[in-house]
Amino acid sequence: MWITFINKEDELRNKLIDYANACDREAGPILAEKMQWDSFLDWEKIFVATEGDNIIGYCTFTKEDGIPDCDYTPFVWFVFVDEKRRWKRISEKMINAVEEYAKRLNFKQLYIVSDHKWLYEKYWFEKCDIKTDELWRSETIFKRKIK
């Protein structure tokens, strides 16, 4: 397994757009659209996990995560692992790769928004707030100190 971030010119980019569009989670097509419109800041990155030529997961490192008027930043967003590859700590490895990148940019904390309970706590995130997202859903914001 290999985890890396992709750039606009990366050959994996179009493959990831197709993969995200086919994702059974609502975030997949949203990511694909953001990639097609190239609506990321220069420092924001898309991380992809691969096995051979196959994409098995992805996540992003972004300034925002769908919570209006939110003072927290940066976010780990769109964490997704192929259903056949779950329970192999791929999410953790991608989050750790994001943390290493965030550390190079001198960020001190990472945030993640989720309605899942007991998922991100096992990756050393702590609940820090509850906010309403842009679809009026109550979401928990978790934070993790960068080591």
DSSP file (Angstrom, degrees, kcal/mol; ACC not computed):
  #  RESIDUE AA STRUCTURE BP1 BP2  ACC     N-H-->O    O-->H-N    N-H-->O    O-->H-N    TCO  KAPPA ALPHA  PHI   PSI    X-CA   Y-CA   Z-CA
    1    1 A M              0   0    0      0, 0.0     2,-0.4     0, 0.0    50,-0.2   0.000 360.0 360.0 360.0 142.1    0.0    0.0    0.0
    2    2 A W  E     -A   50   0A   0     48,-2.6    48,-2.9    50,-0.1     2,-0.4  -0.990 360.0-163.8-131.7 136.9    1.2    3.5   -0.9
    3    3 A I  E     +A   49   0A   0     -2,-0.4     2,-0.3    46,-0.2    46,-0.2  -0.990  25.4 143.5-123.2 128.6   -0.2    6.9    0.4
    4    4 A T  E     -A   48   0A   0     44,-2.0    44,-3.3    -2,-0.4     2,-0.3  -0.954  45.1-109.9-150.2 165.3    0.7   10.1   -1.4
    5    5 A F  E     -A   47   0A   0     -2,-0.3     2,-0.3    42,-0.3    42,-0.3  -0.789  32.2-136.9-100.2 153.1   -0.9   13.4   -2.2
    6    6 A I  E     -A   46   0A   0     40,-2.6    40,-0.7    -2,-0.3     2,-0.2  -0.780   9.6-151.2-110.4 152.5   -1.8   14.2   -5.8
    7    7 A N    >   -     0   0    0     -2,-0.3     3,-1.3    38,-0.1     6,-0.2  -0.595  38.5 -93.3-109.7 174.0   -1.3   17.4   -7.8
    8    8 A K  T 3  S+     0   0    0      1,-0.3     5,-0.0    -2,-0.2    -1,-0.0   0.837 126.3  46.0 -56.4 -35.1   -3.3   18.8  -10.7
    9    9 A E  T 3  S+     0   0    0      4,-0.1    -1,-0.3     3,-0.0     2,-0.0   0.498  84.7 121.4 -89.4  -3.9   -0.9   17.2  -13.2
   10   10 A D    X   -     0   0    0     -3,-1.3     3,-1.3     1,-0.1     4,-0.4  -0.325  64.2-136.1 -66.6 139.0   -0.8   13.8  -11.5
   11   11 A E  T 3> S+     0   0    0      1,-0.3     4,-0.6     2,-0.2     3,-0.3   0.734 103.8  61.4 -67.4 -21.3   -1.9   10.9  -13.7
   12   12 A L  H 3> S+     0   0    0      1,-0.2     4,-2.7     2,-0.1    -1,-0.3   0.655  83.4  84.6 -75.3 -15.6   -3.9    9.5  -10.8
   13   13 A R  H <> S+     0   0    0     -3,-1.3     4,-2.2     1,-0.2    -1,-0.2   0.926  91.8  41.2 -56.7 -53.1   -6.1   12.7  -10.7
   14   14 A N  H  > S+     0   0    0     -4,-0.4     4,-2.1    -3,-0.3    -1,-0.2   0.874 114.4  53.3 -65.9 -36.2   -8.6   11.6  -13.4
   15   15 A K  H  X S+     0   0    0     -4,-0.6     4,-2.4     1,-0.2    -1,-0.2   0.900 109.6  49.0 -63.5 -40.3   -8.7    8.1  -12.0
   16   16 A L  H  X S+     0   0    0     -4,-2.7     4,-3.2     2,-0.2     5,-0.3   0.873 106.7  55.6 -68.4 -36.9   -9.5    9.5   -8.6
   17   17 A I  H  X S+     0   0    0     -4,-2.2     4,-2.2    -5,-0.2    -2,-0.2   0.939 111.8  43.8 -58.8 -46.6  -12.3   11.7  -10.0
   18   18 A D  H  X S+     0   0    0     -4,-2.1     4,-1.5     2,-0.2    -2,-0.2   0.917 114.7  49.6 -63.5 -43.7  -13.9    8.6  -11.5
   19   19 A Y  H  < S+     0   0    0     -4,-2.4     4,-0.4     1,-0.2    -2,-0.2   0.924 112.6  46.4 -61.8 -46.4  -13.4    6.6   -8.3
   20   20 A A  H >< S+     0   0    0     -4,-3.2     3,-1.1     1,-0.2    -1,-0.2   0.881 108.9  55.3 -66.1 -38.7  -14.9    9.4   -6.1
   21   21 A N  H 3< S+     0   0    0     -4,-2.2    -1,-0.2    -5,-0.3    -2,-0.2   0.844 109.3  47.7 -61.5 -33.2  -17.8    9.9   -8.5
   22   22 A A  T 3< S+     0   0    0     -4,-1.5    -1,-0.3    -3,-0.2    -2,-0.2   0.494  86.6 121.1 -85.9  -4.1  -18.6    6.1   -8.1
   23   23 A C    <   -     0   0    0     -3,-1.1    -3,-0.1    -4,-0.4    59,-0.0  -0.302  64.1-138.0 -63.3 141.8  -18.3    6.3   -4.3
   24   24 A D  S    S+     0   0    0      4,-0.1     2,-0.3     3,-0.0    -1,-0.1   0.383  80.5  84.8 -84.3   5.3  -21.4    5.3   -2.4
   25   25 A R  S >  S-     0   0    0     -5,-0.2     3,-1.3     1,-0.1    -2,-0.1  -0.829  85.5-123.4-104.8 147.4  -21.0    8.1    0.1
   26   26 A E  T 3> S+     0   0    0     -2,-0.3     4,-0.9     1,-0.3    -1,-0.1   0.765 107.9  63.8 -61.3 -24.9  -22.4   11.6   -0.6
   27   27 A A  H 3> S+     0   0    0      1,-0.2     4,-2.6     2,-0.2    -1,-0.3   0.789  88.7  70.3 -71.0 -26.8  -18.9   13.1   -0.2
   28   28 A G  H <> S+     0   0    0     -3,-1.3     4,-2.6     1,-0.2    -1,-0.2   0.957 101.2  41.0 -58.2 -57.5  -17.4   11.2   -3.2
   29   29 A P  H  > S+     0   0    0      0, 0.0     4,-2.2     0, 0.0    -1,-0.2   0.825 113.3  56.5 -61.4 -29.9  -19.2   13.1   -5.9
   30   30 A I  H  X S+     0   0    0     -4,-0.9     4,-2.4     2,-0.2    -2,-0.2   0.937 109.2  45.6 -65.4 -45.3  -18.7   16.4   -4.1
   31   31 A L  H  X S+     0   0    0     -4,-2.6     4,-2.6     2,-0.2     5,-0.2   0.932 110.9  53.2 -61.3 -45.5  -14.9   15.7   -4.1
   32   32 A A  H  X S+     0   0    0     -4,-2.6     4,-2.4     1,-0.2    -1,-0.2   0.907 110.3  47.7 -57.3 -42.7  -15.0   14.7   -7.7
   33   33 A E  H  X S+     0   0    0     -4,-2.2     4,-2.3     2,-0.2    -1,-0.2   0.921 110.3  51.0 -65.2 -44.0  -16.7   18.0   -8.6
   34   34 A K  H  <>S+     0   0    0     -4,-2.4     5,-2.5     1,-0.2     4,-0.4   0.886 112.0  48.6 -60.0 -38.0  -14.2   20.1   -6.5
   35   35 A M  H ><5S+     0   0    0     -4,-2.6     3,-0.7     3,-0.2    -2,-0.2   0.912 109.8  50.9 -68.5 -41.7  -11.4   18.3   -8.4
   36   36 A Q  H 3<5S+     0   0    0     -4,-2.4    -2,-0.2     1,-0.3    -1,-0.2   0.879 116.6  40.4 -63.4 -37.6  -13.0   18.9  -11.8
   37   37 A W  T 3<5S-     0   0    0     -4,-2.3    -1,-0.3    -5,-0.2    -2,-0.2   0.454 105.7-131.9 -88.2  -1.7  -13.4   22.6  -11.0
   38   38 A D  T < 5 +     0   0    0     -3,-0.7     2,-0.7    -4,-0.4    -3,-0.2   0.926  45.0 163.9  50.0  51.4  -10.0   22.7   -9.3
   39   39 A S      < +     0   0    0     -5,-2.5     2,-0.4    -6,-0.1    -1,-0.2  -0.359  29.1 111.2 -99.9  54.7  -11.4   24.5   -6.3
   40   40 A F        -     0   0    0     -2,-0.7    22,-0.1    -5,-0.1     2,-0.1  -0.949  67.6-116.9-122.6 145.7   -8.6   23.9   -3.9
   41   41 A L    >   -     0   0    0     -2,-0.4     3,-0.7     1,-0.1    -2,-0.0  -0.342  38.5-102.0 -70.6 162.8   -6.2   26.4   -2.4
   42   42 A D  T 3  S+     0   0    0      1,-0.2    -1,-0.1    -2,-0.1    -2,-0.0   0.862 121.9  43.9 -57.3 -38.9   -2.5   25.9   -3.2
   43   43 A W  T 3  S+     0   0    0      2,-0.1    -1,-0.2    62,-0.0     2,-0.2   0.639  91.9  98.7 -85.2 -13.5   -1.7   24.3    0.1
   44   44 A E    <   -     0   0    0     -3,-0.7     2,-0.3    16,-0.0    18,-0.2  -0.496  58.6-167.5 -72.9 143.7   -4.8   22.1    0.2
   45   45 A K  E     - B   0  61A   0     16,-1.6    16,-2.9    -2,-0.2     2,-0.5  -0.943  24.1-138.9-135.9 153.8   -4.0   18.5   -0.8
   46   46 A I  E     -AB   6  60A   0    -40,-0.7   -40,-2.6    -2,-0.3     2,-0.4  -0.967  23.0-156.2-109.6 123.0   -5.8   15.3   -1.8
   47   47 A F  E     -AB   5  59A   0     12,-3.4    12,-2.1    -2,-0.5     2,-0.4  -0.813   9.1-167.4-100.3 140.1   -4.2   12.2   -0.4
   48   48 A V  E     -AB   4  58A   0    -44,-3.3   -44,-2.0    -2,-0.4     2,-0.5  -0.985  12.7-150.0-131.1 138.7   -4.8    8.9   -2.1
   49   49 A A  E     -AB   3  57A   0      8,-2.8     7,-3.1    -2,-0.4     8,-1.2  -0.913  24.6-178.2-105.2 131.5   -4.1    5.3   -0.9
   50   50 A T  E     -AB   2  55A   0    -48,-2.9   -48,-2.6    -2,-0.5     2,-0.4  -0.928  26.7-160.2-130.3 153.9   -3.2    2.8   -3.6
   51   51 A E  E >  S- B   0  54A   0      3,-2.5     3,-2.2    -2,-0.3     2,-0.3  -0.956  77.7 -46.5-127.5 110.5   -2.4   -0.9   -3.9
   52   52 A G  T 3  S-     0   0    0     -2,-0.4   -50,-0.1     1,-0.3    -2,-0.0  -0.513 125.2 -22.4  62.7-126.3   -0.6   -1.4   -7.2
   53   53 A D  T 3  S+     0   0    0     -2,-0.3     2,-0.4    -3,-0.1    -1,-0.3   0.355 118.8 100.4 -94.1   4.3   -2.7    0.5   -9.8
   54   54 A N  E <   -B   51   0A   0     -3,-2.2    -3,-2.5     2,-0.0     2,-0.4  -0.773  67.9-136.2-100.9 133.4   -5.8    0.5   -7.7
   55   55 A I  E     +B   50   0A   0     -2,-0.4    -5,-0.3    -5,-0.2     3,-0.1  -0.709  26.6 171.3 -78.6 130.7   -7.1    3.3   -5.6
   56   56 A I  E     -     0   0A   0     -7,-3.1    26,-3.1    -2,-0.4     2,-0.3   0.441  59.9  -9.7-121.0  -5.0   -8.3    2.0   -2.2
   57   57 A G  E     -BC  49  81A   0     -8,-1.2    -8,-2.8    24,-0.3    -1,-0.4  -0.961  53.3-166.4-179.1 165.8   -8.9    5.2   -0.3
   58   58 A Y  E     +BC  48  80A   0     22,-2.5    22,-2.6    -2,-0.3     2,-0.3  -0.986   6.0 174.6-158.0 159.9   -8.6    9.0   -0.2
   59   59 A C  E     -B   47   0A   0    -12,-2.1   -12,-3.4    -2,-0.3     2,-0.3  -0.954  20.5-132.4-158.1 166.4   -8.9   12.0    2.0
   60   60 A T  E     -BC  46  77A   0     17,-3.4    17,-2.5    -2,-0.3     2,-0.5  -0.859   5.4-143.0-125.1 160.3   -8.3   15.7    1.7
   61   61 A F  E     +BC  45  76A   0    -16,-2.9   -16,-1.6    -2,-0.3     2,-0.3  -0.970  41.9 160.0-120.6 109.2   -6.5   18.3    3.7
   62   62 A T  E     - C   0  75A   0     13,-2.5    13,-3.7    -2,-0.5   -22,-0.0  -0.845  52.8-122.6-135.3 164.2   -8.5   21.6    3.4
   63   63 A K  S    S+     0   0    0     -2,-0.3     2,-0.3    11,-0.2    -1,-0.1   0.861  96.3  24.3 -71.4 -37.1   -9.1   24.9    5.0
   64   64 A E        -     0   0    0     11,-0.1    11,-0.1     9,-0.1     9,-0.1  -0.802  53.4-161.6-129.5 166.1  -12.9   24.3    5.5
   65   65 A D        -     0   0    0     -2,-0.3    11,-0.0     2,-0.2    13,-0.0  -0.281  63.9 -76.8-147.4  57.4  -15.3   21.4    5.8
   66   66 A G  S    S+     0   0    0      1,-0.2    68,-1.8    67,-0.1    69,-0.2   0.608  91.6 122.5  68.0  14.2  -18.9   22.5    5.1
   67   67 A I    >   -     0   0    0     66,-0.2     3,-0.7    67,-0.1    -2,-0.2  -0.930  59.8-132.7-109.4 110.4  -19.5   24.2    8.4
   68   68 A P  T 3  S+     0   0    0      0, 0.0    64,-0.1     0, 0.0    -4,-0.0  -0.270  82.6   6.5 -62.5 146.3  -20.5   27.9    7.9
   69   69 A D  T 3  S+     0   0    0      1,-0.2     2,-0.5     2,-0.0     0, 0.0   0.876  88.3 160.3  51.8  46.6  -18.7   30.6   10.0
   70   70 A C    <   -     0   0    0     -3,-0.7    -1,-0.2     1,-0.1    -3,-0.1  -0.856  33.9-162.2-104.1 130.9  -16.3   28.1   11.5
   71   71 A D        +     0   0    0     -2,-0.5     2,-0.2     2,-0.0    -1,-0.1   0.520  61.1 101.2 -88.0  -5.8  -13.1   29.3   13.1
   72   72 A Y        -     0   0    0     38,-0.0     3,-0.1     0, 0.0    -2,-0.1  -0.548  57.6-155.0 -82.2 144.6  -11.4   25.9   13.1
   73   73 A T        +     0   0    0      1,-0.2    36,-0.2    -2,-0.2   -10,-0.1  -0.905  48.6  30.1-169.6 150.9   -8.8   25.0   10.4
   74   74 A P        -     0   0    0      0, 0.0    37,-1.8     0, 0.0     2,-0.3   0.656  65.5-162.0 -88.8 167.7   -7.3   22.9    8.8
   75   75 A F  E     -Cd  62 111A   0    -13,-3.7   -13,-2.5    35,-0.2     2,-0.6  -0.853  24.3-138.1-115.4 147.0   -9.6   19.9    8.2
   76   76 A V  E     -C   61   0A   0     35,-2.8    37,-0.5    -2,-0.3     2,-0.3  -0.936  44.7-179.5 -91.6 122.3   -9.1   16.3    7.2
   77   77 A W  E     +C   60   0A   0    -17,-2.5   -17,-3.4    -2,-0.6   -12,-0.0  -0.897  44.0  19.2-131.2 153.2  -12.1   15.9    4.9
   78   78 A F  E     -     0   0A   0     -2,-0.3     2,-0.5   -19,-0.2    -1,-0.2   0.868  66.9-175.6  60.4  42.6  -13.6   13.2    2.7
   79   79 A V  E     +     0   0A   0     -3,-0.2     2,-0.4   -20,-0.1   -20,-0.2  -0.592  14.7 161.6 -71.8 120.1  -12.0   10.3    4.5
   80   80 A F  E     -C   58   0A   0    -22,-2.6   -22,-2.5    -2,-0.5     2,-0.4  -0.995  21.6-174.2-144.8 135.5  -13.0    7.2    2.5
   81   81 A V  E     -C   57   0A   0     -2,-0.4   -24,-0.3   -24,-0.2     5,-0.1  -0.997  40.2 -99.4-128.7 135.4  -11.6    3.7    2.3
   82   82 A D    >>  -     0   0    0    -26,-3.1     3,-2.2    -2,-0.4     4,-0.5  -0.213  34.1-121.5 -50.5 135.4  -12.9    1.0   -0.1
   83   83 A E  G >4 S+     0   0    0      1,-0.3     3,-0.9     2,-0.2    -1,-0.1   0.829 111.6  54.9 -54.0 -36.7  -15.3   -1.3    1.6
   84   84 A K  G 34 S+     0   0    0      1,-0.2    -1,-0.3     3,-0.0    -2,-0.1   0.664 110.4  47.2 -71.6 -15.6  -13.1   -4.4    0.9
   85   85 A R  G X4 S+     0   0    0     -3,-2.2     3,-0.6   -29,-0.2     5,-0.3   0.372  83.8 120.2-108.0   3.0  -10.1   -2.7    2.5
   86   86 A R  T <<  +     0   0    0     -3,-0.9    -4,-0.0    -4,-0.5    -3,-0.0  -0.237  61.7  40.0 -68.7 160.5  -11.7   -1.5    5.7
   87   87 A W  T 3  S+     0   0    0      1,-0.0    -1,-0.2     0, 0.0    -3,-0.0   0.656  87.6  99.2  73.6  20.1  -10.4   -2.6    9.1
   88   88 A K  S <  S-     0   0    0     -3,-0.6    -2,-0.1     0, 0.0    -1,-0.0   0.158  98.2-110.9-117.8  16.3   -6.8   -2.4    7.9
   89   89 A R  S  > S+     0   0    0      1,-0.1     4,-1.9     3,-0.1     5,-0.1   0.742  73.3 138.5  64.0  27.2   -6.1    1.0    9.5
   90   90 A I  H  >  +     0   0    0     -5,-0.3     4,-2.5     2,-0.2     5,-0.2   0.900  70.0  53.9 -68.1 -40.4   -5.8    2.7    6.1
   91   91 A S  H  > S+     0   0    0      1,-0.2     4,-2.8     2,-0.2     5,-0.2   0.933 108.5  50.1 -57.6 -45.4   -7.8    5.7    7.4
   92   92 A E  H  > S+     0   0    0      1,-0.2     4,-2.5     2,-0.2    -1,-0.2   0.911 110.0  49.7 -59.8 -43.0   -5.3    6.0   10.2
   93   93 A K  H  X S+     0   0    0     -4,-1.9     4,-1.8     2,-0.2    -1,-0.2   0.886 112.1  47.7 -65.8 -38.2   -2.3    5.9    7.8
   94   94 A M  H  X S+     0   0    0     -4,-2.5     4,-2.4     2,-0.2    -2,-0.2   0.925 111.8  49.9 -67.8 -42.9   -3.9    8.6    5.5
   95   95 A I  H  X S+     0   0    0     -4,-2.8     4,-2.5     1,-0.2    -2,-0.2   0.896 110.1  51.2 -62.1 -39.6   -4.6   10.8    8.5
   96   96 A N  H  X S+     0   0    0     -4,-2.5     4,-2.2     2,-0.2    -1,-0.2   0.879 108.7  51.2 -64.7 -37.0   -1.0   10.4    9.7
   97   97 A A  H  X S+     0   0    0     -4,-1.8     4,-1.9     2,-0.2    -2,-0.2   0.905 110.1  49.5 -65.2 -40.9    0.2   11.3    6.2
   98   98 A V  H  X S+     0   0    0     -4,-2.4     4,-3.0     1,-0.2    -2,-0.2   0.921 109.0  53.2 -61.7 -43.6   -2.0   14.4    6.4
   99   99 A E  H  X S+     0   0    0     -4,-2.5     4,-2.6     1,-0.2    -2,-0.2   0.913 106.9  51.3 -59.4 -43.4   -0.6   15.2    9.8
  100  100 A E  H  X S+     0   0    0     -4,-2.2     4,-1.5     1,-0.2    -1,-0.2   0.911 112.7  45.9 -60.7 -42.0    3.0   15.0    8.5
  101  101 A Y  H  X S+     0   0    0     -4,-1.9     4,-1.0     2,-0.2    -2,-0.2   0.930 112.3  50.6 -65.3 -45.6    2.1   17.4    5.7
  102  102 A A  H  <>S+     0   0    0     -4,-3.0     5,-2.3     1,-0.2     3,-0.4   0.867 106.2  56.4 -60.8 -37.0    0.3   19.8    8.1
  103  103 A K  H ><5S+     0   0    0     -4,-2.6     3,-1.7     1,-0.2    -1,-0.2   0.894 102.3  55.0 -62.1 -40.2    3.3   19.8   10.4
  104  104 A R  H 3<5S+     0   0    0     -4,-1.5    -1,-0.2     1,-0.3    -2,-0.2   0.779 107.4  50.9 -64.4 -25.1    5.5   21.0    7.5
  105  105 A L  T 3<5S-     0   0    0     -4,-1.0    -1,-0.3    -3,-0.4    -2,-0.2   0.338 119.6-113.7 -92.6   5.9    3.1   23.9    7.1
  106  106 A N  T < 5 +     0   0    0     -3,-1.7     2,-0.2     1,-0.2    -3,-0.2   0.721  61.0 154.3  69.1  25.2    3.4   24.7   10.9
  107  107 A F      < -     0   0    0     -5,-2.3    -1,-0.2     1,-0.1     3,-0.1  -0.582  31.3-160.2 -76.7 149.3   -0.2   23.8   11.8
  108  108 A K        +     0   0    0     -2,-0.2    38,-2.8     1,-0.2     2,-0.3   0.612  68.3  26.1-105.3 -18.1   -0.6   22.8   15.4
  109  109 A Q  E     - E   0 145A   0     36,-0.3     2,-0.3   -36,-0.2    36,-0.2  -0.975  60.1-147.0-144.4 156.1   -4.0   20.9   15.2
  110  110 A L  E     - E   0 144A   0     34,-2.5    34,-2.3    -2,-0.3     2,-0.3  -0.917  16.4-157.6-117.5 150.4   -6.1   19.0   12.7
  111  111 A Y  E     -dE  75 143A   0    -37,-1.8   -35,-2.8    -2,-0.3     2,-0.3  -0.918   7.8-172.7-125.8 154.2   -9.9   19.0   12.8
  112  112 A I  E     - E   0 142A   0     30,-2.1    30,-3.1    -2,-0.3     2,-0.5  -0.990  14.3-144.7-145.5 140.6  -12.4   16.6   11.4
  113  113 A V  E     + E   0 141A   0    -37,-0.5     2,-0.3    -2,-0.3    28,-0.2  -0.894  35.0 148.1-106.1 132.6  -16.2   16.9   11.1
  114  114 A S  E     - E   0 140A   0     26,-2.5    26,-2.0    -2,-0.5    -2,-0.1  -0.995  48.9-151.7-159.9 153.6  -18.2   13.7   11.6
  115  115 A D  S    S+     0   0    0     -2,-0.3     2,-0.3    24,-0.2    -1,-0.1   0.340  71.3 109.0-103.9   2.5  -21.5   12.3   12.8
  116  116 A H        -     0   0    0     24,-0.1     2,-0.4    -3,-0.0     3,-0.3  -0.588  61.6-143.8 -78.2 137.6  -19.8    9.0   13.6
  117  117 A K  S    S+     0   0    0     -2,-0.3    -2,-0.1     1,-0.2    -1,-0.0  -0.871  77.3   3.8-103.2 137.3  -19.3    8.1   17.2
  118  118 A W  S    S+     0   0    0     -2,-0.4    -1,-0.2     1,-0.1     4,-0.1   0.668 103.1 100.2  66.2  21.0  -16.2    6.3   18.4
  119  119 A L  S >  S+     0   0    0     -3,-0.3     3,-0.6     2,-0.1     4,-0.1   0.873  87.2  29.3 -95.1 -56.4  -14.6    6.3   14.9
  120  120 A Y  G > >S+     0   0    0     -4,-0.3     5,-1.7     1,-0.2     3,-1.4   0.685 105.8  74.1 -83.2 -16.7  -12.1    9.2   15.0
  121  121 A E  G > 5S+     0   0    0      1,-0.3     3,-1.6     3,-0.2    -1,-0.2   0.855  90.2  60.1 -60.7 -33.0  -11.4    8.9   18.8
  122  122 A K  G < 5S+     0   0    0     -3,-0.6    -1,-0.3     1,-0.3    -2,-0.2   0.640 101.1  55.5 -71.5 -10.7   -9.4    5.8   18.0
  123  123 A Y  G < 5S-     0   0    0     -3,-1.4    -1,-0.3    -4,-0.1    -2,-0.2   0.011 129.0 -97.2-105.9  25.2   -7.2    8.0   15.8
  124  124 A W  T < 5S+     0   0    0     -3,-1.6     2,-0.4     1,-0.3    21,-0.3   0.751  78.2 140.8  67.5  29.4   -6.5   10.4   18.8
  125  125 A F      < -     0   0    0     -5,-1.7     2,-0.4    19,-0.1    -1,-0.3  -0.801  35.6-155.4 -95.2 145.3   -9.2   13.0   17.9
  126  126 A E  E     -F  143   0A   0     17,-3.0    17,-2.8    -2,-0.4     2,-0.2  -0.949  25.0-105.7-120.7 142.4  -11.2   14.5   20.7
  127  127 A K  E     +F  142   0A   0     -2,-0.4    15,-0.3    15,-0.2     3,-0.1  -0.445  45.1 162.4 -62.4 130.9  -14.6   16.1   20.5
  128  128 A C  E     -     0   0A   0     13,-3.1     2,-0.3     1,-0.4    14,-0.2   0.559  56.0  -6.5-126.9 -16.5  -14.3   19.9   20.7
  129  129 A D  E     -F  141   0A   0     12,-1.5    12,-3.0     2,-0.0     2,-0.4  -0.988  49.0-132.2-168.8 164.2  -17.6   21.3   19.4
  130  130 A I  E     +F  140   0A   0     -2,-0.3     2,-0.3    10,-0.2    10,-0.2  -0.998  33.8 168.1-128.5 128.6  -20.9   20.7   17.8
  131  131 A K  E     -F  139   0A   0      8,-2.6     8,-3.3    -2,-0.4     2,-0.5  -0.874  36.4-109.8-134.7 165.1  -22.0   22.8   14.8
  132  132 A T  E     -F  138   0A   0     -2,-0.3     6,-0.2     6,-0.2    -2,-0.0  -0.860  34.2-141.3 -97.9 129.6  -24.7   22.9   12.2
  133  133 A D    >   -     0   0    0      4,-2.7     3,-2.0    -2,-0.5   -66,-0.2  -0.153  36.0 -86.8 -81.9-177.1  -23.4   22.2    8.6
  134  134 A E  T 3  S+     0   0    0    -68,-1.8   -67,-0.1     1,-0.3    -1,-0.1   0.627 130.0  53.9 -69.1 -12.0  -24.7   23.8    5.5
  135  135 A L  T 3  S-     0   0    0    -69,-0.2    -1,-0.3     2,-0.1     3,-0.1   0.194 120.7-108.1-102.6  14.2  -27.5   21.2    5.2
  136  136 A W  S <  S+     0   0    0     -3,-2.0     2,-0.3     1,-0.3    -2,-0.1   0.728  73.0 141.2  66.9  26.8  -28.7   22.0    8.8
  137  137 A R        -     0   0    0      1,-0.0    -4,-2.7     0, 0.0     2,-0.5  -0.770  57.5-115.8 -95.5 144.2  -27.4   18.7   10.2
  138  138 A S  E     - F   0 132A   0     -2,-0.3     2,-0.4    -6,-0.2    -6,-0.2  -0.685  40.9-177.5 -78.7 124.6  -25.8   18.6   13.6
  139  139 A E  E     - F   0 131A   0     -8,-3.3    -8,-2.6    -2,-0.5     2,-0.4  -0.948  22.9-130.0-127.1 144.6  -22.1   17.6   13.2
  140  140 A T  E     -EF 114 130A   0    -26,-2.0   -26,-2.5    -2,-0.4     2,-0.5  -0.774  16.0-147.4 -92.4 136.4  -19.4   17.0   15.8
  141  141 A I  E     -EF 113 129A   0    -12,-3.0   -13,-3.1    -2,-0.4   -12,-1.5  -0.919  15.7-166.9-103.7 126.9  -16.1   18.7   15.3
  142  142 A F  E     -EF 112 127A   0    -30,-3.1   -30,-2.1    -2,-0.5     2,-0.3  -0.829   1.5-158.2-109.7 149.3  -13.1   16.7   16.5
  143  143 A K  E     -EF 111 126A   0    -17,-2.8   -17,-3.0    -2,-0.3     2,-0.4  -0.941   6.9-168.3-128.0 153.8   -9.5   18.0   17.0
  144  144 A R  E     -E  110   0A   0    -34,-2.3   -34,-2.5    -2,-0.3     2,-0.2  -0.987  23.8-126.5-139.9 126.4   -6.2   16.3   17.2
  145  145 A K  E     -E  109   0A   0     -2,-0.4     2,-0.5   -21,-0.3   -36,-0.3  -0.524  27.7-121.4 -71.6 138.0   -3.0   18.0   18.3
  146  146 A I              0   0    0    -38,-2.8    -1,-0.1    -2,-0.2   -46,-0.0  -0.701 360.0 360.0 -82.0 128.1   -0.2   17.6   15.8
  147  147 A K              0   0    0     -2,-0.5    -1,-0.1    -3,-0.0   -39,-0.1   0.451 360.0 360.0 -81.0 360.0    2.8   15.9   17.4
